[in-house]
Amino acid sequence: MKLLLRKDIENLGLCGDVVDVNSGYARNYLLPHHLALEPTKSNLKAIEEDKKIAAAVREQRRKMLVETCKRLENVEVTISAACTPDGHLYGSVGPREISSALLGDGHSAHPDQIKMTANIKEVGTFQVPVVFADDIRTEIKVWVVREKTLGEEEEESAGETEITDDANAVPTDAEGSDATTANTDAGA
């Protein structure tokens, strides 16, 4: 069934295109949602305004994608993952984890825009391509590091408390009495 698109539809066509689709897709989705019309002469003339609006929206989206791409240049993200002692991950790091790490750093990239040939399965540094459009692409650096175990976290927190305990100690003068008490007695 041939239809005239009123809006840009990914993987189908742009506004103003006449496309050939299955009749079920046309009846159940495109026509009820007012995304397409029958390609008559009057509809072809009437759709000119929709084409202008769609072109403006495409241009605005393209500018936004170019800006996002520029912000992602030279970006590095670090992802902690559980791994074996020799550095092989128990799971893997894929587009979803990288997208989440980027979002945590204040950047945005949808998992579909992160193009990897295979998920990362070991600790290391990797260059990962991010593709927003055919001609809008960049690469980010992904550091996959070993996740700290519970024992290592306890050792670190114990080391921090020892340092803070020494910093909170009250200094004493040479005779062994508190220096703060000695200073207040001298001032009185």
C-alpha positions as a Markdown table, in Angstrom:
| # | Residue | x | y | z |
|---|---|---|---|---|
| 1 | Met | 0.0 | 0.0 | 0.0 |
| 2 | Lys | 1.4 | 3.4 | -1.0 |
| 3 | Leu | 1.2 | 6.2 | 1.6 |
| 4 | Leu | 2.5 | 9.8 | 1.8 |
| 5 | Leu | 4.4 | 10.4 | 5.1 |
| 6 | Arg | 3.4 | 13.4 | 7.2 |
| 7 | Lys | 6.3 | 13.1 | 9.6 |
| 8 | Asp | 9.8 | 11.6 | 9.5 |
| 9 | Ile | 9.7 | 8.0 | 10.5 |
| 10 | Glu | 13.0 | 6.2 | 11.2 |
| 11 | Asn | 13.8 | 3.4 | 8.9 |
| 12 | Leu | 10.8 | 4.2 | 6.7 |
| 13 | Gly | 11.2 | 7.7 | 5.2 |
| 14 | Leu | 11.1 | 11.5 | 5.6 |
| 15 | Cys | 8.1 | 13.8 | 5.6 |
| 16 | Gly | 6.7 | 14.1 | 2.0 |
| 17 | Asp | 8.1 | 10.7 | 0.8 |
| 18 | Val | 5.7 | 8.3 | -0.8 |
| 19 | Val | 6.5 | 4.9 | 0.7 |
| 20 | Asp | 5.2 | 1.4 | 0.1 |
| 21 | Val | 4.2 | -0.3 | 3.4 |
| 22 | Asn | 2.2 | -3.4 | 4.4 |
| 23 | Ser | -1.5 | -2.7 | 4.6 |
| 24 | Gly | -1.7 | -3.8 | 8.3 |
| 25 | Tyr | 1.1 | -1.4 | 9.3 |
| 26 | Ala | -0.8 | 1.4 | 7.4 |
| 27 | Arg | -4.2 | 0.6 | 8.9 |
| 28 | Asn | -3.1 | -0.1 | 12.4 |
| 29 | Tyr | -0.4 | 2.4 | 13.0 |
| 30 | Leu | 0.4 | 5.0 | 10.3 |
| 31 | Leu | -3.2 | 6.2 | 9.5 |
| 32 | Pro | -4.7 | 6.1 | 13.0 |
| 33 | His | -1.7 | 8.1 | 14.4 |
| 34 | His | -1.9 | 10.6 | 11.5 |
| 35 | Leu | 1.6 | 9.9 | 10.4 |
| 36 | Ala | 0.6 | 9.3 | 6.8 |
| 37 | Leu | -2.0 | 10.1 | 4.2 |
| 38 | Glu | -3.1 | 8.6 | 0.8 |
| 39 | Pro | -0.9 | 10.2 | -1.9 |
| 40 | Thr | -3.5 | 12.2 | -3.7 |
| 41 | Lys | -2.7 | 15.5 | -5.6 |
| 42 | Ser | -4.5 | 17.6 | -2.9 |
| 43 | Asn | -2.7 | 15.8 | -0.1 |
| 44 | Leu | 0.7 | 16.3 | -1.9 |
| 45 | Lys | 0.0 | 20.1 | -2.0 |
| 46 | Ala | -1.3 | 20.2 | 1.6 |
| 47 | Ile | 1.8 | 18.5 | 3.0 |
| 48 | Glu | 4.1 | 21.3 | 1.9 |
| 49 | Glu | 3.8 | 23.0 | 5.3 |
| 50 | Asp | 4.5 | 19.7 | 7.1 |
| 51 | Lys | 7.6 | 19.3 | 5.0 |
| 52 | Lys | 8.9 | 22.7 | 6.0 |
| 53 | Ile | 8.3 | 22.0 | 9.7 |
| 54 | Ala | 10.0 | 18.5 | 9.4 |
| 55 | Ala | 13.0 | 20.1 | 7.7 |
| 56 | Ala | 13.4 | 22.6 | 10.5 |
| 57 | Val | 13.1 | 19.9 | 13.2 |
| 58 | Arg | 15.7 | 17.8 | 11.3 |
| 59 | Glu | 18.1 | 20.8 | 11.2 |
| 60 | Gln | 17.6 | 21.5 | 14.9 |
| 61 | Arg | 18.2 | 17.9 | 15.8 |
| 62 | Arg | 21.3 | 17.8 | 13.7 |
| 63 | Lys | 22.7 | 20.9 | 15.4 |
| 64 | Met | 22.0 | 19.3 | 18.8 |
| 65 | Leu | 23.8 | 16.1 | 17.7 |
| 66 | Val | 26.8 | 18.0 | 16.5 |
| 67 | Glu | 27.0 | 19.9 | 19.8 |
| 68 | Thr | 26.7 | 16.6 | 21.8 |
| 69 | Cys | 29.4 | 15.1 | 19.6 |
| 70 | Lys | 31.8 | 18.0 | 20.3 |
| 71 | Arg | 31.2 | 17.7 | 24.1 |
| 72 | Leu | 32.1 | 14.0 | 23.9 |
| 73 | Glu | 35.4 | 14.6 | 22.2 |
| 74 | Asn | 38.3 | 13.5 | 24.5 |
| 75 | Val | 35.9 | 12.3 | 27.2 |
| 76 | Glu | 37.1 | 9.4 | 29.4 |
| 77 | Val | 34.9 | 7.3 | 31.6 |
| 78 | Thr | 35.8 | 4.8 | 34.3 |
| 79 | Ile | 33.8 | 1.7 | 34.9 |
| 80 | Ser | 34.4 | -0.5 | 37.9 |
| 81 | Ala | 33.6 | -4.2 | 37.3 |
| 82 | Ala | 34.1 | -7.4 | 39.3 |
| 83 | Cys | 36.9 | -9.5 | 37.8 |
| 84 | Thr | 39.2 | -12.4 | 38.3 |
| 85 | Pro | 42.7 | -11.8 | 39.7 |
| 86 | Asp | 44.1 | -12.0 | 36.2 |
| 87 | Gly | 41.8 | -9.2 | 34.9 |
| 88 | His | 39.0 | -11.1 | 33.1 |
| 89 | Leu | 35.5 | -9.7 | 34.0 |
| 90 | Tyr | 32.9 | -12.0 | 35.4 |
| 91 | Gly | 30.4 | -10.3 | 33.2 |
| 92 | Ser | 31.0 | -7.7 | 30.4 |
| 93 | Val | 30.8 | -4.0 | 29.8 |
| 94 | Gly | 28.5 | -3.1 | 26.9 |
| 95 | Pro | 26.8 | 0.0 | 25.5 |
| 96 | Arg | 24.3 | 0.2 | 28.3 |
| 97 | Glu | 27.0 | 0.4 | 31.0 |
| 98 | Ile | 29.0 | 2.9 | 29.0 |
| 99 | Ser | 25.9 | 5.1 | 28.4 |
| 100 | Ser | 25.1 | 5.0 | 32.1 |
| 101 | Ala | 28.7 | 6.0 | 33.0 |
| 102 | Leu | 28.5 | 8.9 | 30.5 |
| 103 | Leu | 25.2 | 10.0 | 32.1 |
| 104 | Gly | 26.8 | 9.9 | 35.5 |
| 105 | Asp | 29.5 | 12.2 | 34.3 |
| 106 | Gly | 26.9 | 14.7 | 32.8 |
| 107 | His | 27.1 | 13.6 | 29.2 |
| 108 | Ser | 24.4 | 11.9 | 27.1 |
| 109 | Ala | 24.6 | 9.1 | 24.7 |
| 110 | His | 21.9 | 6.5 | 24.1 |
| 111 | Pro | 23.1 | 2.9 | 24.2 |
| 112 | Asp | 22.1 | 2.5 | 20.5 |
| 113 | Gln | 24.6 | 5.3 | 19.6 |
| 114 | Ile | 27.5 | 3.4 | 21.2 |
| 115 | Lys | 28.8 | 1.1 | 18.4 |
| 116 | Met | 30.9 | -1.7 | 19.7 |
| 117 | Thr | 31.9 | -4.8 | 17.8 |
| 118 | Ala | 31.9 | -6.8 | 21.0 |
| 119 | Asn | 31.4 | -6.2 | 24.7 |
| 120 | Ile | 34.4 | -5.5 | 26.9 |
| 121 | Lys | 35.4 | -8.6 | 28.9 |
| 122 | Glu | 38.7 | -7.6 | 30.5 |
| 123 | Val | 40.2 | -4.8 | 32.5 |
| 124 | Gly | 42.0 | -2.2 | 30.4 |
| 125 | Thr | 41.6 | 1.0 | 28.3 |
| 126 | Phe | 39.4 | 0.9 | 25.2 |
| 127 | Gln | 38.5 | 3.4 | 22.5 |
| 128 | Val | 34.8 | 3.1 | 21.9 |
| 129 | Pro | 33.0 | 4.8 | 18.9 |
| 130 | Val | 29.9 | 6.9 | 19.4 |
| 131 | Val | 27.9 | 7.4 | 16.3 |
| 132 | Phe | 25.0 | 10.0 | 16.2 |
| 133 | Ala | 24.6 | 10.0 | 12.4 |
| 134 | Asp | 26.5 | 8.7 | 9.4 |
| 135 | Asp | 28.7 | 11.8 | 9.4 |
| 136 | Ile | 28.5 | 12.7 | 13.1 |
| 137 | Arg | 30.8 | 10.4 | 15.2 |
| 138 | Thr | 33.5 | 10.5 | 17.8 |
| 139 | Glu | 35.4 | 8.2 | 20.1 |
| 140 | Ile | 35.5 | 8.1 | 23.9 |
| 141 | Lys | 38.1 | 6.4 | 26.1 |
| 142 | Val | 36.6 | 3.8 | 28.5 |
| 143 | Trp | 38.7 | 2.7 | 31.4 |
| 144 | Val | 37.6 | -0.6 | 32.9 |
| 145 | Val | 39.1 | -1.1 | 36.3 |
| 146 | Arg | 38.9 | -3.8 | 38.9 |
| 147 | Glu | 36.0 | -3.3 | 41.4 |
| 148 | Lys | 37.3 | -3.1 | 45.0 |
| 149 | Thr | 36.3 | -6.0 | 47.3 |
| 150 | Leu | 34.7 | -5.6 | 50.7 |
| 151 | Gly | 38.0 | -6.4 | 52.4 |
| 152 | Glu | 39.9 | -3.7 | 50.5 |
| 153 | Glu | 37.2 | -1.1 | 51.3 |
| 154 | Glu | 37.4 | -1.9 | 55.0 |
| 155 | Glu | 41.2 | -1.6 | 54.9 |
| 156 | Glu | 40.9 | 1.8 | 53.2 |
| 157 | Ser | 38.3 | 3.1 | 55.7 |
| 158 | Ala | 40.4 | 1.8 | 58.6 |
| 159 | Gly | 43.4 | 3.6 | 57.2 |
| 160 | Glu | 41.4 | 6.8 | 56.9 |
| 161 | Thr | 40.1 | 6.6 | 60.5 |
| 162 | Glu | 43.7 | 6.1 | 61.8 |
| 163 | Ile | 44.7 | 9.3 | 60.1 |
| 164 | Thr | 41.7 | 11.2 | 61.4 |
| 165 | Asp | 42.2 | 9.9 | 64.9 |
| 166 | Asp | 45.8 | 11.3 | 65.0 |
| 167 | Ala | 44.5 | 14.7 | 63.6 |
| 168 | Asn | 41.9 | 15.0 | 66.4 |
| 169 | Ala | 44.4 | 14.3 | 69.2 |
| 170 | Val | 44.9 | 17.2 | 71.6 |
| 171 | Pro | 48.5 | 18.5 | 71.5 |
| 172 | Thr | 50.4 | 18.6 | 74.8 |
| 173 | Asp | 53.3 | 20.7 | 75.9 |
| 174 | Ala | 56.6 | 19.4 | 77.2 |
| 175 | Glu | 55.3 | 18.8 | 80.7 |
| 176 | Gly | 52.5 | 16.5 | 79.6 |
| 177 | Ser | 49.6 | 18.8 | 80.4 |
| 178 | Asp | 47.2 | 19.9 | 77.7 |
| 179 | Ala | 48.5 | 22.7 | 75.6 |
| 180 | Thr | 45.0 | 24.2 | 75.4 |
| 181 | Thr | 44.8 | 24.3 | 79.2 |
| 182 | Ala | 48.2 | 25.8 | 79.5 |
| 183 | Asn | 47.4 | 28.6 | 77.1 |
| 184 | Thr | 44.2 | 29.6 | 78.9 |
| 185 | Asp | 45.9 | 29.5 | 82.3 |
| 186 | Ala | 48.6 | 31.8 | 81.0 |
| 187 | Gly | 46.1 | 34.3 | 79.6 |
| 188 | Ala | 44.2 | 34.6 | 82.9 |
